[in-house]
């Protein structure tokens, strides 16, 4: 509650309304082999409406935050950013024709990029031949950017998914799934794991993506588009297609000028982008996922 009442509101940006839902969940798993385990864990959700006004125009931004226990620091940081983004959205100009340009992801939309990697490590994708990744072999022979490491973790501070077992009853544990761009362990649901001959698998509940080598200053170089909010952003785990319509971004012209922009779309192939993708050392958390604070994809196609 304090995080919501102590925000730096102004005459043009403020919190319209909010709702907070907190619950304690009891989860129990039983099967015919005599397994009977139960656990309790907290879950919370905050729904917040941010208002921004400028020259007779007003917009609302909806934000939804899910976690274990309410995280005051995350709420304060994200909502302060949302008020700033509301102000900038009203001042944004149409995005110019940018053609091929590096795109920086600085919001939770980056989770879609990292979900691509996790999904392609799933036995279901391997069995259906939607993923051709192999244990002990780099995911690409042409990796020149940062090399991603993916870890499943049983416990993640602040997560709403700190489970001891997955939804099929398999014990959850810490496990490195990919190390510096090389798959080390494929894991997922029991059916496809059995079909693939894989043992001791489980469905990850908390995931950490890391491996960035850049500071924020090092990654923010040259001319690029910083994508803050999309109407929809997706990365198809089968085809690798990347697509999204930009609601708010910041165009950095490489000469020190930054312009809020809106409109246009990004597209491309994640299979190509992963070869040169760079990330910051610093990470952030979105409920049960930890990922680099900034993610940069090179030569993204932008259509106005």
BELMO-V449988 format. One record per pair of residues at least 4 apart in sequence whose ideal C-beta (glycine too) atoms are under 8 Angstrom apart, sorted by the first residue. I is the first residue (numbers start at 0). J is the second residue. If there is no record, write none. Layout:
# BELMO-V449988
i | j
I | J
I | J
This chain:
# BELMO-V449988
i | j
0 | 4
0 | 19
1 | 5
1 | 71
2 | 6
2 | 69
2 | 71
2 | 72
2 | 74
2 | 75
2 | 78
3 | 14
3 | 17
3 | 45
3 | 47
3 | 74
3 | 78
5 | 75
6 | 14
6 | 75
6 | 78
6 | 79
6 | 82
7 | 79
7 | 82
8 | 12
8 | 13
8 | 14
8 | 82
9 | 13
9 | 82
11 | 51
11 | 52
11 | 53
11 | 86
12 | 49
12 | 50
12 | 51
12 | 52
12 | 82
12 | 83
12 | 85
12 | 86
13 | 49
13 | 50
13 | 82
14 | 47
14 | 48
14 | 49
14 | 50
14 | 78
15 | 48
15 | 49
15 | 50
15 | 59
16 | 47
16 | 48
17 | 45
17 | 46
17 | 47
17 | 48
18 | 45
18 | 46
19 | 43
19 | 44
19 | 45
19 | 69
20 | 43
20 | 44
20 | 45
20 | 46
21 | 41
21 | 42
21 | 43
21 | 69
22 | 41
22 | 42
22 | 43
23 | 39
23 | 40
23 | 41
23 | 42
24 | 39
24 | 40
24 | 41
24 | 42
25 | 37
25 | 38
25 | 39
26 | 37
26 | 38
26 | 39
26 | 40
26 | 162
27 | 35
27 | 36
27 | 37
28 | 34
28 | 35
28 | 36
28 | 37
28 | 164
28 | 168
29 | 34
29 | 35
30 | 34
30 | 168
34 | 168
36 | 163
36 | 164
36 | 168
38 | 162
38 | 163
40 | 67
40 | 159
40 | 161
40 | 162
41 | 67
41 | 68
41 | 159
42 | 65
42 | 66
42 | 67
42 | 159
43 | 65
43 | 66
43 | 67
43 | 68
43 | 69
43 | 159
44 | 63
44 | 64
44 | 65
44 | 66
45 | 63
45 | 64
45 | 69
45 | 74
46 | 61
46 | 62
46 | 63
47 | 61
47 | 62
47 | 63
47 | 64
47 | 78
47 | 81
48 | 59
48 | 60
48 | 61
48 | 62
49 | 59
49 | 60
49 | 61
49 | 62
49 | 78
49 | 81
49 | 82
49 | 85
50 | 57
50 | 58
50 | 59
50 | 60
50 | 85
51 | 57
51 | 58
51 | 60
51 | 82
51 | 85
51 | 86
51 | 88
51 | 89
52 | 56
52 | 57
52 | 89
53 | 86
53 | 89
53 | 90
54 | 89
56 | 89
58 | 85
58 | 88
58 | 89
60 | 81
60 | 84
60 | 85
60 | 88
62 | 77
62 | 78
62 | 81
64 | 70
64 | 73
64 | 74
64 | 77
64 | 286
65 | 159
65 | 286
66 | 70
66 | 73
66 | 157
66 | 158
66 | 159
66 | 286
67 | 157
67 | 158
67 | 159
67 | 161
68 | 157
69 | 74
70 | 74
70 | 157
71 | 75
72 | 76
73 | 77
73 | 157
73 | 284
74 | 78
75 | 79
76 | 80
77 | 81
78 | 82
79 | 83
80 | 84
81 | 85
82 | 86
83 | 87
84 | 88
84 | 227
84 | 228
84 | 247
85 | 89
86 | 90
87 | 91
87 | 247
87 | 249
87 | 259
88 | 228
88 | 246
88 | 247
88 | 259
88 | 261
90 | 259
91 | 247
91 | 259
91 | 260
91 | 261
92 | 258
92 | 259
92 | 260
92 | 261
93 | 260
93 | 261
93 | 262
93 | 263
93 | 303
94 | 224
94 | 245
94 | 248
94 | 250
94 | 260
94 | 261
94 | 262
94 | 263
94 | 301
94 | 303
95 | 250
95 | 260
95 | 303
96 | 301
96 | 303
97 | 224
97 | 250
97 | 263
97 | 301
97 | 303
98 | 300
98 | 301
99 | 298
99 | 299
99 | 300
99 | 301
100 | 222
100 | 223
100 | 224
100 | 298
100 | 299
100 | 301
101 | 221
101 | 222
101 | 223
101 | 224
101 | 295
101 | 296
101 | 297
101 | 298
101 | 299
102 | 223
102 | 224
102 | 225
102 | 226
102 | 265
102 | 295
102 | 296
102 | 299
102 | 301
103 | 218
103 | 219
103 | 223
103 | 224
103 | 225
103 | 226
103 | 293
103 | 294
103 | 295
104 | 108
104 | 109
104 | 112
104 | 226
104 | 293
104 | 294
104 | 295
104 | 296
105 | 109
105 | 225
105 | 226
105 | 227
105 | 292
105 | 293
106 | 226
106 | 227
106 | 228
107 | 285
108 | 226
108 | 228
108 | 229
108 | 232
108 | 243
109 | 113
109 | 290
109 | 291
109 | 294
110 | 114
110 | 285
110 | 288
110 | 290
111 | 115
111 | 232
111 | 233
111 | 234
112 | 234
112 | 241
112 | 269
112 | 276
112 | 294
112 | 296
113 | 117
113 | 147
113 | 149
113 | 206
113 | 208
113 | 288
113 | 290
114 | 118
114 | 234
114 | 236
115 | 119
115 | 234
115 | 236
115 | 239
115 | 269
116 | 120
116 | 147
116 | 149
116 | 177
116 | 208
116 | 273
117 | 121
117 | 149
117 | 176
117 | 203
117 | 206
118 | 124
118 | 130
118 | 236
119 | 124
119 | 129
119 | 130
119 | 132
119 | 138
119 | 236
120 | 124
120 | 130
120 | 132
120 | 149
120 | 176
120 | 177
120 | 182
120 | 184
120 | 185
120 | 186
120 | 187
121 | 125
121 | 130
121 | 185
121 | 186
121 | 187
121 | 188
121 | 191
122 | 126
122 | 185
122 | 186
122 | 187
122 | 188
122 | 191
122 | 192
122 | 194
122 | 195
122 | 197
122 | 200
123 | 127
123 | 187
123 | 188
123 | 191
124 | 129
124 | 130
124 | 236
124 | 237
125 | 129
125 | 130
125 | 132
125 | 185
125 | 191
125 | 195
126 | 191
126 | 194
126 | 195
129 | 236
129 | 237
130 | 236
132 | 136
132 | 138
132 | 182
133 | 182
134 | 182
134 | 183
134 | 184
134 | 185
135 | 181
135 | 182
135 | 183
136 | 181
136 | 182
137 | 142
137 | 180
137 | 181
138 | 142
138 | 177
138 | 180
138 | 181
138 | 182
138 | 273
139 | 180
139 | 270
139 | 273
139 | 274
141 | 274
142 | 146
142 | 180
142 | 273
142 | 274
143 | 274
143 | 275
144 | 273
144 | 274
144 | 275
144 | 276
144 | 277
144 | 297
145 | 210
145 | 211
145 | 212
145 | 213
145 | 276
145 | 277
145 | 278
146 | 179
146 | 180
146 | 181
146 | 210
147 | 177
147 | 179
147 | 180
147 | 208
147 | 209
147 | 210
147 | 273
147 | 276
147 | 278
148 | 175
148 | 177
148 | 178
148 | 179
148 | 208
148 | 209
148 | 210
149 | 175
149 | 176
149 | 177
149 | 206
149 | 207
149 | 208
150 | 173
150 | 174
150 | 175
150 | 176
150 | 206
150 | 207
150 | 209
151 | 171
151 | 172
151 | 173
151 | 174
151 | 176
151 | 186
151 | 201
151 | 203
151 | 204
151 | 205
151 | 206
152 | 173
152 | 205
152 | 206
152 | 207
153 | 161
153 | 162
153 | 163
153 | 171
153 | 172
153 | 173
153 | 204
153 | 205
154 | 158
154 | 161
154 | 205
155 | 160
155 | 161
155 | 205
155 | 207
155 | 284
155 | 287
155 | 289
157 | 284
157 | 286
158 | 204
158 | 205
158 | 284
158 | 286
158 | 287
159 | 286
159 | 287
160 | 204
160 | 205
160 | 286
160 | 287
161 | 204
161 | 205
162 | 171
162 | 204
163 | 170
163 | 171
164 | 168
164 | 169
164 | 170
164 | 171
164 | 201
165 | 169
165 | 171
165 | 201
165 | 202
165 | 204
166 | 202
167 | 188
167 | 189
167 | 202
169 | 189
169 | 200
169 | 201
169 | 202
170 | 201
171 | 201
171 | 202
171 | 203
171 | 204
172 | 201
174 | 184
174 | 186
174 | 203
175 | 183
175 | 184
176 | 182
176 | 183
176 | 184
176 | 185
176 | 186
176 | 203
177 | 181
177 | 182
177 | 183
178 | 183
179 | 210
180 | 210
185 | 192
185 | 195
185 | 197
185 | 200
186 | 192
186 | 197
186 | 200
186 | 201
186 | 202
186 | 203
187 | 191
187 | 192
187 | 200
187 | 202
188 | 192
188 | 200
188 | 202
189 | 193
189 | 200
190 | 194
191 | 195
192 | 197
192 | 198
192 | 200
193 | 197
204 | 287
205 | 287
205 | 288
206 | 287
206 | 288
206 | 289
207 | 282
207 | 288
207 | 289
207 | 290
208 | 282
208 | 288
208 | 289
208 | 290
208 | 291
209 | 282
209 | 289
209 | 291
210 | 278
211 | 277
211 | 278
211 | 279
211 | 280
211 | 281
211 | 282
211 | 291
211 | 293
212 | 277
212 | 278
212 | 280
213 | 217
213 | 218
213 | 277
213 | 278
213 | 279
213 | 280
213 | 293
214 | 218
214 | 279
214 | 280
214 | 281
215 | 219
215 | 279
215 | 281
215 | 292
215 | 293
218 | 277
218 | 278
218 | 279
218 | 293
218 | 295
219 | 223
219 | 251
219 | 293
221 | 251
221 | 253
222 | 251
222 | 252
222 | 253
223 | 251
223 | 253
223 | 295
224 | 248
224 | 249
224 | 250
224 | 251
224 | 260
224 | 265
224 | 299
224 | 301
225 | 248
225 | 249
225 | 250
225 | 251
226 | 232
226 | 243
226 | 245
226 | 248
226 | 265
227 | 246
227 | 247
227 | 248
227 | 249
228 | 245
228 | 246
228 | 247
228 | 248
229 | 243
229 | 244
229 | 245
229 | 246
230 | 243
230 | 244
230 | 245
230 | 246
231 | 243
231 | 244
232 | 242
232 | 243
232 | 265
233 | 240
233 | 241
233 | 242
233 | 243
234 | 239
234 | 240
234 | 241
234 | 269
235 | 239
235 | 240
235 | 241
235 | 269
238 | 268
239 | 268
239 | 269
239 | 270
239 | 271
240 | 266
240 | 267
240 | 268
240 | 269
241 | 265
241 | 266
241 | 267
241 | 268
241 | 269
241 | 272
241 | 296
241 | 299
242 | 264
242 | 265
242 | 266
243 | 264
243 | 265
244 | 263
244 | 264
245 | 260
245 | 261
245 | 262
245 | 263
245 | 264
245 | 265
246 | 261
247 | 259
247 | 260
247 | 261
248 | 259
248 | 260
248 | 261
249 | 257
249 | 258
249 | 259
249 | 260
250 | 257
250 | 258
250 | 260
251 | 256
251 | 257
252 | 256
252 | 257
252 | 258
262 | 303
263 | 301
263 | 302
263 | 303
264 | 301
264 | 302
265 | 299
265 | 300
265 | 301
266 | 299
266 | 300
266 | 302
267 | 271
267 | 272
267 | 296
267 | 298
267 | 299
267 | 300
268 | 272
269 | 273
272 | 276
272 | 296
272 | 297
272 | 298
272 | 299
275 | 296
275 | 297
275 | 298
276 | 294
276 | 295
276 | 296
276 | 297
277 | 294
277 | 295
278 | 291
278 | 293
278 | 294
278 | 295
279 | 291
279 | 292
279 | 293
279 | 294
280 | 291
281 | 291
281 | 292
281 | 293
282 | 289
282 | 290
282 | 291
282 | 292
283 | 289
283 | 290
283 | 291
283 | 292
284 | 288
284 | 289
285 | 290
290 | 294
